[in-house]
Amino acid sequence: MTGRILCVDFGERRIGVALSDPSCTIASPFTTLPRRLGKRPPIMDLIAIMDEQDVQHIVVGLPLTLAGDDSEWTTTVRAFAATLAERSGRSVTLVDERFSSKMAERAVRGSGLKKSEREDKARIDAAAASVILQSYLNTRSMHEPRGTESE
């Protein structure tokens, strides 16, 4: 796979976005996009980021229950991921995101930032996307055999 990988943590109020480095080894928080209830997700904004950052593949955090089951929100996220794949023309991998928000919250709070920055929900959402993406990058060989592209 050439190009970067973008990760989306799809939430009700915000979409956390993270990007891999060009070698697809390290994930970093990138931005957070606002969502408005009752409005369509900002898919064109995500596609613009992908085009600007040479993104070739997308990872979307899948919010499974603690037992590993789908929920109503999981169904919504799956539909979003399918639409994003179709409209962007890029392949999407769904990755279990259980505990990513808690891990991101701990990382942000332990980062030495001012209290107002540590409690910034947008910063935490972008960090959660980074946690999900790093998990994917660390186990990518399980998702994609070497030398092939995923569907």
Salt bridges, closest charged atoms under 4 A:
ASP51 OD1 - ARG90 NH2 2.80
ASP70 OD2 - ARG78 NE 3.12
ASP96 OD2 - ARG98 NH2 2.53
GLU105 OE2 - ARG109 NH1 2.76
ASP125 OD2 - ARG14 NE 2.47
